[in-house]
Every structure is written in structure tokens, then in C-alpha cells.
Amino acid sequence: MLHTSWSRRNQYDVALVDVFSGPAFFWAEAVCFLLRQLGKPYVLTLHGGNLPAFARRWSGRVRRQLCLAQVVTTPSRYLMEAMRPYRGDLKLLPNPLDVKNFHHRLREHVRPRVVWLRKFHHLYNPSLAPRAIALLKDEFSTIELTMSGPDKGDGALAFTKRTSAELGVSAHIKFRSTVPAPDVPAHLAWGDIFLNTTNYDNTPVSILEAMACGLCIVSTNVGGIPFLLKNEQDSLLVPADDPVAMAKAIRRILTEPGLAGRLSGNARRNVQAFDWSNILPQWEEMLGSFPSAANT
């Protein structure tokens, strides 16, 4: 990042810098210091469900970092509310999606096909998925769960596989590595129910993609999720790390008349707000407010 900011300094007028928690924050801090030395205006975009907790530990540095930027954007109302104490004029610019790339199928008659799509990391609590499936396998003998995502190397993938074996659900679960972005719509289309098991979250793109496909979403009610999804309208929200509640929600979708169709239809309608056609003009207006960018 530092090398690119310096070596291409004559090729850009405004820099966009993503801000995450953890070590990534300090890299962003270093990049912004360099940009100020170069006289380059920059826009910060806040990311990550763990950023508010990080900000509480490093409040002075976070406040300084945000206040020195020309503009600070956030993709979710959750981060906007949580980070407002560090700078009051945050700008909401949601994560965009090409909704047209996702074929919508109204899930009025659902099959017990469940999809989990995320990084295998302990923050995302992937083992919750097989624990929920274990409570349903006797009632729904054909239930299938596909879990896909990169292994982040913290032992979460191995633990999830071990949990599946110990609970006797390995035959019901297929593990896959990273799904290439062009293949995500087809991958999601296979399923009827989407699980989000995370303990921390912001505005995950995987949920937006599932909404665009019309999957029935069951998610933990954490972080930015209740700002994105509405319980009983376009999703069913359950407490964190509660396999009983998650299994109950899945059972409702599979058995309760009219529920699946309502969740599926509302999800597709609500995700339209995140389409590029709505988000891109907001970025253009914001970036066009910088004099050098407007004349480029």
C-alpha cells in the first residue's frame, strides 16, 4: 500500500483507504500519513464488525485518523452509529451489488438445502452450522449443507469438520474451498436456505448476494445484521451461538406455510437498494466534490 501510494502519486487525485480493525488499521494509518505528506486528499471507508471494539481500545488514534480525512464513509448504519463518537459527519455508502447478475427464484416450496458461504475463521463461528444441522437430521433425513470459503488458518475449519464427525452429520455436509466470484450466483442458486453464523458482523456481501438470489436467510442477530435484515420480514434472526434457535428457525422455514415465500420475496425487494445503479451516483457525487477530481 505504501509503495503504491508513493510510486503512483502522479496518477491519482484522491485516494480511497479502507480501514479495518487490528494490524490493518495501523497500515491504513501509515498510508494516510504518507498521503498527507504528498498533499493528497483521501477518503476513508470503515469496515468490519469488530471495528467499534477496536476503536474503544484505541480511541485517540481512531479519532485522529478519522478527523484528518476529508470524508469518512461507512457501508452500514451499524458502523455509522457505533463510530459517530469519533467523527460526527460520517457518510453512509452501502456495499454495492450487481443485482441483475443474481437470478431470483421465489422460494415458496423449499427443499432442505442449506448454504453457508464465508471465511473459515473463529469470528464467523462456522461450527454453529453443523451443530444446528445435527438437531434436524432425524426429522429431515435428506437435509444437505454446503460450507464454502477460504481457510484462514486459525483452526476453525478443522474444528468444524471435527464437530461434524462427532455429531454424526458428516454425510449431510459438503466442504468446499473458495468459490470464485463469477460462480457465486450459481453456487447460491443450488440452495434454498442461507445460514450466517457469525459472532461479529457488519454488512456482509454474502448476505446481500443470498438476498438477491431469494434464499431464505437465517442469521445470528449481531453487530450490523439487525440494521441490514428485518426479523420475520426478509430473514429470521437468532441469538449468537445458539444451535437450538438456529435449528428452530430452519425448521420453521421448511414447515410453516407461507413463511419461505415471504422471506424470499422481501429479501429480493429489499436488496435493490444496494444495486450499483443506486450506489454509484452517490460515489460520483462525493468524489466529484474534490476540485482536482472534478476536472479530471
KABEL-V673862 format. One record per pair of residues at least 6 apart in sequence whose C-alpha atoms are under 8 Angstrom apart, sorted by the first residue. I is the first residue (numbers start at 1). GAP is how many residues later the second one is. D is the distance in whole Angstrom. If there is no record, write none. Layout:
# KABEL-V673862
i:gap:d
I:GAP:D
I:GAP:D
This chain:
# KABEL-V673862
i:gap:d
1:30:7
2:28:8
2:29:6
2:32:7
5:26:7
5:29:8
5:30:7
6:28:8
9:29:8
13:27:7
13:28:7
13:279:6
13:280:6
14:26:6
14:27:5
14:28:5
14:29:7
14:273:8
14:276:8
14:279:7
15:20:8
15:25:7
15:26:6
15:27:4
15:28:6
16:26:6
16:27:5
16:28:6
16:29:7
17:11:7
17:15:8
17:25:7
17:26:6
17:27:5
17:28:6
18:10:7
18:26:6
18:27:5
18:28:6
18:29:7
19:6:6
19:9:6
19:25:7
19:26:6
19:27:5
19:28:6
20:26:6
20:27:5
20:28:6
20:31:6
21:26:8
21:27:7
21:29:6
21:30:5
21:33:6
21:34:8
22:32:7
29:36:7
32:10:8
35:6:7
35:7:7
41:28:7
41:29:6
42:27:6
42:28:6
42:29:7
43:26:6
43:27:6
43:28:5
43:29:6
43:30:7
44:22:7
44:25:7
44:27:6
44:28:5
44:29:6
45:27:6
45:28:5
45:29:5
45:30:8
46:26:7
46:27:6
46:28:5
46:29:7
46:33:7
47:27:7
47:28:7
47:32:8
47:155:7
48:153:7
48:154:6
49:30:8
49:151:5
49:152:4
49:153:4
49:174:6
49:175:7
50:150:6
50:151:7
52:27:7
52:30:6
52:31:6
55:7:6
55:28:8
59:27:8
62:24:7
63:23:5
63:24:7
66:6:7
66:20:7
66:21:6
67:19:8
67:20:6
71:19:7
71:20:8
72:17:8
72:18:5
72:19:6
73:17:6
73:18:5
73:19:6
73:20:6
74:6:6
74:16:7
74:17:6
74:18:5
74:19:6
74:20:7
75:17:6
75:18:5
75:19:4
75:20:5
75:128:7
76:16:7
76:17:7
76:18:6
76:126:7
76:127:6
76:148:7
76:151:7
76:152:8
77:15:7
77:147:7
77:150:6
78:124:7
78:145:7
78:146:5
78:149:6
79:123:7
79:145:7
80:10:6
80:11:8
80:12:7
84:6:7
93:186:7
93:189:7
93:190:8
94:180:6
94:185:7
95:108:8
95:110:7
95:179:7
95:184:8
96:178:5
96:179:5
96:180:5
96:183:6
96:184:8
97:111:8
97:112:8
97:177:6
97:178:5
97:179:6
98:177:6
98:178:6
99:110:8
99:113:6
99:172:8
99:173:7
99:176:6
99:177:8
101:84:7
102:83:5
102:107:7
102:110:6
102:111:5
103:82:7
103:86:8
103:109:7
103:110:6
104:108:6
104:109:4
104:110:5
104:164:7
105:84:8
105:108:6
105:109:6
105:110:8
106:108:6
106:109:8
106:155:6
106:158:6
106:159:6
107:85:7
107:107:7
107:108:7
107:109:7
107:153:6
107:154:5
107:157:6
107:158:8
108:150:7
108:152:6
108:153:4
108:156:8
109:151:7
109:152:8
110:82:6
110:83:8
110:143:8
110:144:6
110:150:7
111:80:8
111:81:6
111:143:7
112:28:7
112:30:7
112:31:5
112:32:6
112:80:7
112:81:8
112:142:7
113:30:6
113:31:5
113:32:6
113:77:8
113:78:5
113:79:6
113:80:6
114:29:8
114:30:6
114:31:5
114:32:6
114:77:5
114:78:6
114:79:5
114:80:6
114:81:7
115:30:6
115:31:5
115:32:6
115:73:7
115:76:6
115:77:8
115:78:6
115:79:5
115:80:6
116:13:8
116:29:7
116:30:6
116:31:5
116:32:6
116:78:6
116:79:5
116:80:7
117:30:6
117:31:5
117:32:6
117:78:8
117:79:8
117:89:7
118:6:8
118:29:8
118:30:6
118:31:5
118:32:8
118:88:7
119:29:8
119:30:5
119:31:5
119:32:6
119:33:7
120:6:6
120:29:6
120:30:6
120:31:5
120:32:6
120:33:8
120:36:6
120:37:5
121:30:7
121:31:6
121:32:8
121:33:6
121:34:8
121:35:5
121:36:7
122:32:7
122:33:8
122:34:5
123:75:6
123:76:6
123:77:6
124:73:6
124:74:4
124:75:6
124:76:7
125:31:8
125:72:6
125:73:5
125:74:6
125:116:8
126:30:7
126:31:8
126:34:6
126:71:6
126:72:7
127:29:8
127:32:7
127:33:5
127:34:8
127:36:7
127:37:8
128:69:6
128:113:6
128:114:7
128:115:6
129:66:7
129:68:7
129:114:8
130:30:7
130:33:7
130:34:6
130:37:8
130:39:7
130:43:8
131:32:8
131:33:7
131:36:7
131:112:6
132:111:5
132:112:6
132:114:6
132:115:5
133:10:8
133:12:8
133:36:7
133:114:7
134:33:6
134:34:7
134:35:6
135:108:8
135:109:7
135:112:6
136:7:8
136:111:7
136:115:8
137:6:6
137:32:8
142:30:8
143:29:6
144:28:5
144:29:6
144:30:8
145:27:6
145:28:5
145:29:6
146:27:6
146:28:5
146:29:6
146:30:7
147:26:7
147:27:6
147:28:5
147:29:6
148:27:6
148:28:5
148:29:5
148:30:6
148:31:7
149:27:7
149:28:5
149:29:4
149:30:7
150:27:5
150:28:5
151:6:6
151:26:8
161:9:8
164:6:5
164:9:8
179:8:8
185:24:7
185:28:7
188:22:7
188:25:7
188:27:8
189:24:6
189:26:8
191:24:7
192:23:5
192:24:6
193:22:5
193:23:5
193:24:6
193:25:7
193:57:8
194:16:7
194:21:6
194:22:6
194:23:5
194:24:6
195:22:6
195:23:5
195:24:6
196:11:8
196:21:8
196:22:6
196:23:4
196:24:6
197:22:6
197:23:6
197:43:7
197:44:7
198:21:8
198:22:6
198:24:8
198:42:7
199:21:7
199:23:6
199:41:6
199:42:7
200:22:6
200:23:6
201:21:6
201:22:5
201:23:6
201:24:7
202:21:6
202:22:4
202:23:6
203:21:6
203:22:7
203:25:7
207:10:8
208:63:6
210:6:8
210:7:7
211:6:8
211:53:7
211:56:5
211:57:5
211:60:6
212:55:7
212:56:5
212:59:6
212:60:8
213:55:7
214:49:8
214:50:5
214:51:6
214:53:6
214:54:6
215:48:8
215:49:6
215:52:8
216:18:8
216:19:6
216:37:8
216:44:6
216:47:6
216:48:5
216:51:8
217:17:7
217:18:5
217:19:6
217:46:8
218:17:6
218:18:5
218:19:6
218:20:7
218:28:7
218:31:7
218:32:7
219:6:8
219:16:7
219:17:6
219:18:5
219:19:6
219:27:8
220:17:6
220:18:5
220:19:5
220:20:5
220:21:8
221:16:5
221:17:6
221:18:6
221:19:6
222:17:8
222:18:7
229:6:6
230:6:8
230:7:8
231:6:5
232:31:7
233:29:7
233:30:6
233:33:7
233:34:8
234:28:7
234:29:4
234:30:7
234:31:8
234:32:5
234:33:5
234:36:8
235:28:6
235:32:7
236:13:6
238:7:6
238:8:6
238:11:8
239:6:7
252:7:8
253:6:6
253:7:5
254:6:8
287:6:7
287:7:8
288:6:5
